[in-house]
Amino acid sequence: MTEPQNPPPDRAASADLEWNRYTGIARTFVLCNSLVALVLEMAIFGFTGWWALTLDLPLWARIPIALAAVGALIALWGTFASPKARILLPMPGTVAVKAAAYAAGALALWGVGHPVAAVVYAVLAAANTAVVTYVRRTR
């Protein structure tokens, strides 16, 4: 058997094409925004685990709750919101999933007693998501 002449493009190739569209300061901006997005995404999981571990329950109950909460968010993000998501949603659906996940992180941060930090986190997450959405939409 012979291999097809033009295999379908994979996501890594399309990501390379997207990255190659930018030069100079725009490329630096997109890179920095991507790094901020990574930090904000990892913070979702950290804040959620922290919140679960501060619940007024015995430690033996808090640990599985923390694992389940963080695991559910990881599954949600990986399935619908990550750049390599298993299920590709239309842009509004992806933004809605991201908003729900970021809201969970902000509420978890608020729940551990840091309301100002939660608001700052929510604003940063909203701004970052808006930039990512705009950049990906203008392909």
C-alpha positions as CSV (number, residue, x, y, z in Angstrom):
1,M,0.0,0.0,0.0
2,T,1.1,3.5,-0.6
3,E,0.8,6.4,1.7
4,P,-1.5,9.3,0.7
5,Q,0.3,12.1,-1.2
6,N,-1.2,14.8,1.0
7,P,-1.8,13.6,4.6
8,P,-4.3,15.7,6.5
9,P,-2.6,18.5,8.5
10,D,-2.2,17.7,12.2
11,R,-2.6,20.2,15.0
12,A,1.1,20.6,15.5
13,A,1.6,21.7,11.9
14,S,-1.3,24.2,12.2
15,A,0.2,25.5,15.4
16,D,3.5,26.0,13.6
17,L,1.8,27.8,10.8
18,E,0.0,30.0,13.3
19,W,3.2,30.8,15.1
20,N,5.0,31.6,11.8
21,R,2.5,34.3,11.0
22,Y,4.0,36.6,13.6
23,T,7.2,38.5,13.5
24,G,9.0,41.1,15.7
25,I,7.0,42.6,18.5
26,A,3.8,40.8,17.6
27,R,5.6,37.5,18.0
28,T,7.0,38.5,21.4
29,F,3.5,39.7,22.5
30,V,1.9,36.4,21.4
31,L,4.6,34.4,23.2
32,C,4.2,36.4,26.4
33,N,0.5,36.1,26.3
34,S,0.8,32.3,25.8
35,L,3.1,32.1,28.9
36,V,0.6,34.1,30.9
37,A,-2.2,31.8,29.7
38,L,-0.1,28.8,30.9
39,V,0.4,30.3,34.4
40,L,-3.3,31.2,34.7
41,E,-4.3,27.7,33.6
42,M,-2.0,26.0,36.1
43,A,-3.3,28.4,38.8
44,I,-6.8,27.0,38.3
45,F,-5.7,23.6,39.5
46,G,-3.6,25.0,42.3
47,F,-6.4,27.2,43.6
48,T,-8.9,24.5,43.4
49,G,-6.8,22.0,45.3
50,W,-5.9,24.6,47.9
51,W,-9.6,25.4,48.5
52,A,-10.5,21.7,48.8
53,L,-7.7,21.1,51.3
54,T,-9.0,24.0,53.5
55,L,-12.5,22.6,53.8
56,D,-13.7,22.0,57.4
57,L,-13.4,18.2,57.1
58,P,-11.0,15.6,58.3
59,L,-7.8,15.3,56.2
60,W,-8.8,11.8,55.0
61,A,-11.9,13.4,53.3
62,R,-10.3,16.6,52.0
63,I,-7.6,14.7,50.0
64,P,-10.0,12.8,47.8
65,I,-12.2,15.9,47.4
66,A,-9.1,17.8,46.2
67,L,-8.0,15.1,43.8
68,A,-11.6,14.8,42.4
69,A,-12.0,18.6,42.0
70,V,-8.6,19.1,40.3
71,G,-9.1,16.0,38.2
72,A,-12.5,17.1,37.0
73,L,-11.1,20.5,36.0
74,I,-8.1,18.9,34.2
75,A,-10.5,16.6,32.3
76,L,-12.8,19.5,31.4
77,W,-9.8,21.7,30.2
78,G,-8.1,18.9,28.3
79,T,-11.3,17.8,26.6
80,F,-12.7,21.1,25.6
81,A,-10.4,24.1,26.2
82,S,-6.7,23.2,25.6
83,P,-5.1,23.9,22.3
84,K,-4.9,20.1,21.7
85,A,-8.5,19.5,22.9
86,R,-10.0,16.1,22.1
87,I,-13.3,17.7,21.2
88,L,-13.1,20.9,19.2
89,L,-15.8,23.3,20.1
90,P,-16.7,26.4,18.1
91,M,-15.0,29.5,19.5
92,P,-18.0,30.6,21.7
93,G,-18.1,27.1,23.3
94,T,-14.4,27.1,24.0
95,V,-14.6,30.5,25.6
96,A,-17.5,29.4,27.7
97,V,-15.6,26.4,29.0
98,K,-12.6,28.6,29.8
99,A,-14.8,31.1,31.5
100,A,-16.3,28.4,33.7
101,A,-12.9,27.0,34.6
102,Y,-11.4,30.4,35.3
103,A,-14.5,31.2,37.4
104,A,-14.0,28.0,39.4
105,G,-10.4,29.1,40.1
106,A,-11.4,32.6,41.1
107,L,-14.1,31.3,43.4
108,A,-11.7,28.8,45.0
109,L,-9.3,31.6,45.6
110,W,-12.1,33.7,47.1
111,G,-13.1,30.7,49.2
112,V,-9.7,30.5,50.9
113,G,-10.0,34.1,52.0
114,H,-8.4,36.1,49.2
115,P,-11.2,38.1,47.6
116,V,-9.0,40.9,46.1
117,A,-6.6,38.3,44.6
118,A,-9.6,36.4,43.2
119,V,-10.9,39.5,41.4
120,V,-7.4,40.3,40.0
121,Y,-7.1,36.7,38.8
122,A,-10.5,36.9,37.2
123,V,-9.7,40.1,35.4
124,L,-6.3,38.8,34.2
125,A,-7.9,35.6,33.0
126,A,-10.7,37.5,31.1
127,A,-8.1,39.8,29.5
128,N,-5.9,36.9,28.5
129,T,-8.8,34.9,27.1
130,A,-9.9,37.9,25.1
131,V,-6.4,38.3,23.5
132,V,-6.1,34.6,22.8
133,T,-9.5,34.5,21.2
134,Y,-8.8,37.6,19.1
135,V,-5.4,36.2,18.0
136,R,-6.8,32.8,17.0
137,R,-9.8,34.3,15.3
138,T,-7.8,36.6,13.0
139,R,-6.1,33.6,11.3
